[in-house]
Amino acid sequence: MATTSAGLLLYRRTPGGFEVLLGHMGGPFWARKDEGAWTVLKGELEPGEDPHAAALREAEEELGLELPPASVPDLALGEIRQRAGKVVHAWAREWPESGPDLSRVRSNTIEIEWPPRSGRRLEMPEIDRVAWFAPDDARRLAVRAQAELVDRLEDALGG
């Protein structure tokens, strides 16, 4: 059965348009990967949890920072379905000014079995780093289906 996640695509305005904040997935599987290894800050919904509330919770957990208050309501970007079937509901929020101090980002941790079927458990950051990307770079680096979220944000911002 496909899982359902909710995420927040943070963005900031730049002289040439806008940039989005993506997280690089943590762990040994993703360590040497770049294209397809970046993601919107997202995670699975708790039972009965409102998807928008889950998106905000997950973004704060993966950044380890408090989100800026929304100056306008978050922009609903709809949902996408990733290759493995996961459905992701997403919203966008503008981060005012230059954005967070990325050196202060401290993601929550997850535990995985590595190598697979070894019985050995490792704890690691869910997101090992974050970075701002122009839309074209974000579409190239993000999980393939998530490029659509960048397109939707670009359309909404009139770009």
N, C-alpha and C positions, 0 to 999 in steps of 0.2 A: 504494500500500500504506500502511495506517495506521501511524503511529509509536506507540511505547510510551514513556511517561514514568513517572517516579516522583516523588512529592512528600511533603513533610512539612507538616502543618497544626499550627503551634505555637499553643498557647493558654495563657491565664493565668486563674486564678480571680479573681473580683471579688465584692464584697459582694452583688451582684444575680445572680450566676451565673458567666459566663465571657465572655472575649473571644478572638477569633482574630486572628493576625497574617497579613495579606495583603500582597503586593507589587504595586505598580502597574507595568505593563509599560512599558519604556522605548522611546524612539524617537519620531520625528515622527508616525507613524500614530496612536499612543496619547496623544500629548501633551495634547490637549484633551478627551479622553474620560474618563468616570468610571464610569458603569454598564457592566459587562461588561469593564472594563479592569484589574480587580484579579484576582490569581491566588494560588493556593497556591504556595509555593516549590517548584518542580519543574523537571525537565529530562529529556532523553532518556537512556536507558540506554546505557552503553558495551557493545560486544559481550561477551557472557558475564557481564556484571555482575549481581550480586544486586540485585533491585529495592529492597530496604530500604536496602542500602548506597548505592545511587544516590540515594535520597531524602535521606539524610543528607548526602552529598557536595554535592548541588545546593543544599540549604538553606544550607550553610556558604558555598558560592560566591556565592549571591545575596545573602546578608547581609554577607559579608566578615567574619564573626565566628565564633568557635568556639561550637558548640552547648553548652548545659548538659548534663551527664551525665543520663541517664534515671534517675530514682529508682525507677521501675517500668518494665517493658518497654513500648515504644511500642505504642500502640493501633492495630491494623490496621483501617483504614476500608474496605478492599476496593478495588474498581476502579470507575471510571466511564468512559463513552465520551462525548467531546466532539463537538460538531456536525460538525466536519470529519473525524471518525473516530478521532482520537487517543485511545488508551487511557491512562488515568492510574491507577497504583497508588498508594495513599496511606496514610500513617500519621499519627497525632497524638502530640505530645509536649507535656507541660506545661512551661512555662517558669516556674521558681520565682520567688516574690516578684513584683516589678513588671515583670519582663522586661528585655530588653536596652536599653541606652541607644541610642535610635533615631538620635541624631545621629552615632553612630559607624558606622552601616551604610554599606558601600561595596560595591556589587554588582560582580560580574565584568562584563566588557564583551563585546559581540557586534559583528560587522560585518554591515551590511546594504547592499543597493543602494537608494539613495534619490535622487530619485524612482524608482519601479520602471521597469526597462528603460532607465535613463539611462546605465548604465555607471559612475556615480559611487558610490563606496563611503564609508560613514560608520561610524565606531566610536562606540558609545554604551553606557551601562550597560544590562544586560539588565533590571534592575529599577531604576526611577528614584527610588522612595521606598517605604517600608513604613509601615503603620499598624495599630493595634489596632481591631477592630470588634466590636460586639455582634452576636450571631447574626443578627438581622433585617437589620441593615445589611450584614453580610457576604454574606448570600444575595442582596441587591439589587445589590451592587456587583461580585461575583465573576463570572467567566466562568459562564454559565448552568448548565452541567452540574455545576460544582463546588459549587453550592449544596447538592447532595445530600451532600457530604462534611461540611458544617456540620450538616445534619440528623442524620447518622450519629453525629457527635461528641456532639451534644446528647442523643441517645438513650442513648449509652454513659455519659454523665455523669449520667444520670437527670434531665435537665432538660426 
